[in-house]
Amino acid sequence: MSEQLQPQTESDDGLKLELASWAAAATAEQIEPDAEKFARHALLDCIGVALAGAHEEGVKALFATAIGEELATHGTGATIMGLSARSAAPNAALINGTAAHALDFDDVHFDMPGHPTVAIMPAVLAVAERDGRMLHDVIAAYVVGVEVACAVGRYMTQSHYTQGWHATGTVGAIGAAAAVSHLLGADAETTARAIGLAVSQCGGLKSMFGTACKPMHAGRAAHNGVMSASLAARGFTARTDMLETAQGFAAAFAGARDAAAARAGLGTGVHGVRGILFKYHAACYGTHASIDAMLHVREEHAVDPTEIQKVELVVPEENTRICDIKSPTTGLEAKFSMTQTAAMALSGVATGDINNYSETWCADSNIVSLRERIEVEVDPSEFRPVATARVHMRDGVVFGSFADLGVPETDLARQERRLSEKFRLLACGQLGEM
């Protein structure tokens, strides 16, 4: 995918107000049954990863810094998951969003492209709890937020992401503002102002991947959404054309301005949420296709890792910008290392166990030796989450494998079973055995 901005394909005049109008008018009745199931799955998954991520050092540091003496432990405000505390809705959204992304075990969507739920759901939950709203209100607002985020992501195209912006912190904030505005019952003009306020506050750079700052992008997006929608509801002013105006979001944040793609599907039903891809490996999604390719080879051919001469991995070029740490030394760095995670998978180290992303496995001599035999090649024409693997054994045999993790699950009962088991494993430390 070229990093050069592409020409505008359709007039984007009034695009932001059009998206805001759609968000304001959308109703729960428009949500198709499959979309509602996806949303409920996303809620379950978000709570699980937030509970498990709440005790990461970065989250605890943010909690101490952002909350401090203002912490409320009684019935006011909103719950901070996993920390037995409550605070004002914006702060709860900040901490919960950061915690939910701290393990990099949360869902992704390639229309954004980024992590929709950790940016949007914590914002919706905080305001819904504060205002005493019901589950169906949460689901409707979340679905609206995901749809708007995906529309904006399509408008910006991959150029926004490849330029270096972390769309979870930028596009995710816009989705969060739209979602909270919907929850608050805002009209189109108020929603447009909320989106404008979110645009003026959003940020997050991919160069922070592999550090504690990356998950804070999600928390800041959720906080941004709550603040922007709440300020707009109180009459706070902002431009209503900040997506498309000169020096607006697209112009300043390297968006290619594909208005036709942004409008696709709006008004014909809510479908964005059905493109969510859930994670079953606790690492950057850019590593997942490689992991699955390695698991296929291991399971199908019972390979002995010590007998592997070399491994050739062919992946999208973008992966080298986001998850190509060659010699990780920490568990967090391991999550952004294709070679480390591939070596773990080939060696039978469970990549869905959050405890296996550690300094111990990064320093393990067998894992280090194997990852040094893994060669990463790029396919500059590919952006999808795919990987082709060729495992060369010392006896001359070569095992091949291909994995494509860009297709959402169609068996929703299977997805629910897998996510329920994932939730049980993540939440048992907080909630006890289930």
C-alpha positions in Angstrom: 0.0 0.0 0.0 1.5 3.3 -1.1 2.0 6.0 1.5 1.2 8.7 -1.0 -2.1 10.5 -0.6 -4.6 9.4 -3.3 -6.9 11.8 -5.1 -10.3 12.4 -3.7 -12.8 10.0 -5.3 -16.1 11.7 -4.5 -17.0 15.1 -3.0 -16.6 15.0 0.8 -18.5 18.3 1.4 -20.6 17.9 4.4 -19.3 14.4 5.2 -18.9 14.9 8.9 -22.4 16.3 9.3 -23.7 13.4 7.2 -22.1 10.9 9.5 -23.3 12.8 12.6 -26.9 12.8 11.2 -26.7 9.1 10.6 -25.4 8.5 14.1 -28.1 10.6 15.7 -30.9 9.0 13.8 -29.8 5.3 14.1 -32.0 3.2 16.3 -31.6 -0.1 18.2 -34.1 -1.6 15.8 -31.7 -1.2 12.9 -29.2 -3.5 14.6 -29.4 -6.9 12.9 -29.2 -10.0 15.2 -25.7 -11.0 14.1 -24.5 -7.4 14.7 -26.0 -7.4 18.2 -24.2 -10.8 19.0 -20.9 -9.3 17.8 -21.5 -6.3 20.1 -22.2 -8.5 23.1 -19.2 -10.6 22.3 -17.1 -7.4 22.2 -18.5 -6.3 25.6 -17.6 -9.7 27.2 -14.1 -9.6 25.6 -13.5 -6.0 26.6 -14.3 -6.6 30.3 -12.1 -9.7 30.3 -9.0 -8.0 28.9 -9.6 -4.9 31.1 -9.8 -7.1 34.3 -6.6 -8.9 33.3 -4.8 -5.7 32.2 -5.7 -3.6 35.2 -2.6 -4.7 37.1 0.0 -4.0 34.4 2.6 -1.6 35.7 1.7 1.1 33.1 -2.0 1.0 34.1 -1.2 1.3 37.7 1.1 4.2 37.0 -1.6 6.0 35.0 -4.2 5.3 37.7 -2.0 6.8 40.4 -1.2 9.8 38.2 -4.6 10.5 36.7 -6.8 9.7 39.7 -4.6 10.3 42.8 -6.4 12.0 45.6 -9.6 12.5 43.6 -10.4 8.8 43.8 -14.0 8.1 44.8 -14.6 4.7 46.4 -18.3 5.2 47.1 -21.3 5.1 44.8 -20.6 8.1 42.5 -19.1 8.1 39.0 -18.2 4.9 37.2 -16.4 1.7 38.0 -12.7 1.3 37.3 -12.5 -2.4 36.4 -10.2 -4.6 38.3 -9.1 -2.0 40.8 -12.0 -1.8 43.2 -12.4 1.9 42.6 -14.7 4.4 41.1 -14.1 7.9 39.6 -15.7 10.4 37.3 -16.8 9.0 33.9 -13.9 10.5 31.8 -11.3 9.1 34.2 -13.0 5.7 34.4 -13.0 5.6 30.6 -9.3 6.6 30.5 -8.2 3.9 32.9 -10.5 1.2 31.6 -9.6 1.9 28.0 -5.9 1.7 28.8 -6.3 -1.5 30.9 -8.3 -3.1 28.1 -5.5 -2.5 25.6 -2.6 -3.1 28.0 -2.2 -6.8 27.1 -2.8 -6.2 23.3 -5.3 -9.0 23.5 -8.3 -7.0 22.4 -10.2 -7.1 19.1 -9.3 -5.3 15.8 -11.1 -4.0 12.7 -9.3 -3.4 9.4 -11.7 -0.7 8.3 -10.3 1.7 11.0 -7.7 0.1 11.0 -7.1 -0.5 14.7 -8.8 -1.5 17.9 -12.4 -0.3 18.0 -13.7 -1.7 21.3 -11.1 -0.5 23.7 -11.5 3.0 22.4 -15.3 3.0 22.3 -16.8 0.6 24.8 -15.1 2.0 28.0 -16.5 5.5 27.1 -20.0 4.1 26.6 -19.9 2.0 29.8 -18.7 4.9 31.9 -21.4 7.2 30.8 -24.1 4.5 30.9 -23.2 3.5 34.4 -23.1 7.2 35.5 -26.5 7.9 34.0 -28.2 4.6 34.8 -28.7 3.4 31.3 -29.6 -0.1 30.2 -27.7 -2.8 28.4 -29.6 -2.3 25.1 -28.6 1.4 25.2 -24.9 0.4 25.6 -25.1 -2.0 22.7 -26.8 0.5 20.4 -24.4 3.3 21.2 -21.4 1.0 20.8 -22.6 -0.3 17.4 -23.1 3.3 16.2 -19.6 4.3 17.4 -18.0 1.3 15.6 -19.8 2.1 12.4 -18.7 5.8 12.5 -15.1 4.9 13.3 -15.1 2.4 10.4 -16.6 5.0 8.1 -13.9 7.5 9.1 -11.2 4.9 8.7 -12.4 4.1 5.2 -12.4 7.8 4.4 -8.8 8.2 5.6 -7.8 4.9 3.9 -4.6 3.1 4.9 -2.5 6.2 4.2 -3.4 7.5 7.6 -2.1 4.4 9.3 1.0 3.9 7.1 2.0 7.5 7.7 2.5 6.5 11.4 -0.7 7.4 13.1 -2.2 4.9 15.5 -5.8 4.9 14.4 -7.0 3.5 17.7 -6.1 6.8 19.3 -7.3 9.0 16.4 -10.2 7.3 14.5 -11.1 5.5 17.8 -11.7 8.9 19.5 -14.1 9.9 16.8 -16.0 6.7 17.2 -16.1 7.1 21.0 -17.5 10.7 20.6 -20.2 9.5 18.2 -21.1 6.6 20.5 -21.4 8.7 23.7 -23.3 11.4 21.8 -25.8 8.7 20.7 -26.1 7.5 24.3 -26.8 11.0 25.4 -29.5 11.5 22.7 -27.7 14.3 20.9 -29.0 15.6 17.6 -26.9 15.7 14.4 -25.4 19.2 14.9 -24.4 18.4 18.5 -22.9 15.1 17.4 -20.9 16.9 14.7 -19.5 19.3 17.2 -18.6 16.4 19.5 -16.7 14.8 16.6 -15.0 18.1 15.9 -13.9 18.3 19.5 -12.6 14.7 19.4 -10.6 15.5 16.2 -8.9 18.5 17.9 -7.8 16.3 20.8 -6.9 13.0 19.2 -3.4 11.5 18.7 -1.2 8.5 19.0 1.9 7.3 17.1 2.7 3.8 16.0 6.3 4.4 16.9 5.2 3.9 20.5 4.3 0.2 19.9 6.0 -2.0 22.3 5.8 0.5 25.2 3.2 1.3 27.9 2.3 4.4 25.9 0.5 2.4 23.2 -2.4 1.2 25.4 -2.8 4.7 26.7 -3.8 5.8 23.2 -6.9 3.7 23.6 -7.6 5.1 27.1 -7.1 8.7 25.8 -9.5 8.0 22.9 -12.2 6.8 25.4 -11.6 9.8 27.6 -11.6 12.1 24.6 -15.0 10.6 23.5 -16.6 11.2 26.9 -15.3 14.7 27.2 -16.1 15.7 23.6 -19.7 14.4 23.7 -20.3 15.8 27.2 -18.9 19.3 26.2 -20.9 19.3 23.0 -24.1 18.4 24.9 -23.4 21.5 27.1 -23.2 23.8 24.0 -19.4 23.8 23.7 -18.6 25.0 20.2 -16.5 23.4 17.5 -16.6 23.2 13.7 -19.0 20.7 12.2 -16.8 20.0 9.2 -13.5 19.0 10.9 -13.1 15.8 8.9 -13.1 17.4 5.5 -12.2 21.1 5.9 -8.9 22.6 4.9 -6.4 21.9 7.7 -8.9 19.5 9.1 -8.5 15.8 10.1 -7.9 14.4 6.6 -5.5 17.2 5.6 -3.5 17.2 8.8 -3.5 13.4 9.5 -2.6 12.1 6.1 -6.0 10.9 5.0 -6.6 10.0 1.4 -10.2 11.2 1.5 -12.2 8.4 0.0 -15.7 9.8 0.6 -17.4 7.1 -1.4 -15.9 4.4 0.9 -16.9 6.4 4.0 -20.5 6.5 2.9 -20.7 2.9 1.9 -23.5 1.1 3.8 -24.6 4.1 5.8 -28.4 4.2 6.0 -28.8 0.6 4.9 -28.2 -1.0 8.2 -25.5 -1.2 10.8 -22.7 -3.6 9.6 -19.4 -2.3 10.8 -19.4 -4.3 14.1 -19.6 -7.5 12.1 -16.1 -6.9 10.7 -14.6 -7.2 14.2 -11.8 -9.7 14.5 -11.3 -11.2 18.0 -7.9 -12.2 19.3 -6.9 -15.6 20.6 -3.1 -14.9 20.8 -2.1 -12.2 23.3 0.0 -10.2 20.9 -0.2 -7.6 18.2 -2.6 -8.8 15.5 0.2 -8.4 12.9 1.8 -11.5 14.5 -1.3 -13.7 14.4 -1.2 -15.0 10.9 2.4 -16.0 11.4 1.6 -17.7 14.7 -1.3 -19.6 13.0 0.9 -20.6 10.1 3.5 -22.0 12.6 0.9 -23.8 14.7 -0.4 -25.5 11.5 3.1 -26.8 10.7 3.6 -27.9 14.3 0.3 -29.7 14.6 0.2 -31.2 11.1 3.8 -32.4 10.9 4.9 -32.7 14.6 8.2 -30.9 13.8 11.1 -30.9 16.3 12.2 -27.3 16.7 15.8 -28.3 17.1 15.7 -29.9 13.6 14.6 -26.7 11.9 17.3 -25.3 9.6 15.4 -22.0 8.9 12.0 -20.6 8.5 10.9 -18.2 5.8 7.9 -15.9 6.6 6.3 -13.7 4.0 4.1 -11.0 5.5 2.6 -7.7 4.6 5.2 -4.9 4.5 3.2 -3.0 7.1 4.1 -5.7 9.7 7.7 -4.5 9.6 6.6 -1.1 10.9 4.5 -2.4 13.8 5.6 -5.8 15.0 9.2 -6.5 13.9 11.2 -6.2 17.1 14.1 -8.6 16.4 15.5 -9.1 19.8 12.8 -8.5 22.4 13.8 -8.4 26.0 10.5 -7.8 27.8 7.1 -9.4 27.6 5.6 -6.2 26.1 8.3 -6.2 23.3 7.6 -9.9 22.6 4.1 -9.0 21.7 5.5 -6.9 18.8 8.0 -9.5 17.6 7.0 -11.7 14.7 10.1 -13.9 15.2 9.6 -14.3 18.9 5.9 -15.2 18.7 6.6 -17.5 15.7 9.3 -19.3 17.6 7.0 -19.6 20.7 4.3 -21.2 18.5 6.7 -23.6 16.8 8.1 -24.6 20.2 4.7 -25.3 21.8 4.7 -22.2 24.1 1.0 -21.2 24.4 0.6 -17.8 22.7 -2.8 -17.3 24.2 -1.4 -17.4 27.8 -0.6 -13.8 28.9 2.0 -15.2 31.3 4.1 -16.5 28.5 5.0 -13.0 27.3 7.8 -12.5 29.7 11.5 -11.8 30.1 12.0 -15.5 30.8 10.8 -16.6 27.4 12.5 -13.7 25.6 15.8 -15.0 27.1 15.2 -18.7 26.7 18.1 -20.1 24.7 16.0 -22.5 22.6 13.5 -19.7 21.7 16.4 -17.3 20.9 18.1 -19.8 18.7 15.0 -20.6 16.8 13.9 -17.0 16.3 17.3 -16.2 14.9 16.6 -18.8 12.2 13.4 -17.1 11.2 13.8 -14.9 8.1 11.0 -12.3 7.5 10.3 -11.3 3.9 7.7 -8.7 2.9 5.0 -8.6 0.3 4.6 -4.8 -0.5 1.3 -5.5 -2.3 -0.4 -7.0 0.7 -2.1 -5.3 3.7 -4.4 -8.0 4.9 -3.4 -10.1 8.0 -1.9 -13.0 6.1 1.3 -14.9 6.3 3.0 -17.6 4.2 5.5 -19.8 5.9 8.1 -22.2 4.6 9.8 -24.3 7.3 13.0 -25.9 6.1 14.1 -29.0 8.1 17.7 -30.1 8.4 17.0 -33.2 6.4 15.9 -31.2 3.4 12.1 -31.5 3.8 10.2 -28.2 3.5 6.8 -27.7 5.1 4.6 -24.9 3.8 1.6 -23.1 5.4 -0.6 -20.1 4.7 -2.9 -18.3 7.2 -5.5 -15.6 6.5 -6.9 -13.9 9.7 -8.8 -11.2 7.9 -12.1 -13.0 7.7 -14.6 -12.4 10.6 -16.1 -15.5 12.2 -19.4 -16.7 10.8 -20.1 -19.4 13.4 -21.1 -17.1 16.2 -21.8 -20.0 18.6 -18.2 -21.1 18.1 -17.0 -17.5 18.6 -19.0 -17.2 21.8 -17.6 -20.5 23.2 -14.0 -19.4 22.4 -14.5 -15.9 23.9 -16.2 -17.3 27.0 -13.2 -19.6 27.6 -10.9 -16.7 27.0 -12.9 -14.5 29.5 -12.8 -17.3 32.1 -9.0 -17.5 31.9 -8.5 -13.7 31.9 -11.0 -12.9 34.7 -10.4 -15.8 37.1 -7.7 -13.9 38.9 -10.2 -11.1 39.7 -13.4 -13.0 40.0 -12.2 -16.4 41.2 -12.7 -19.8 39.4 -15.8 -19.8 37.2 
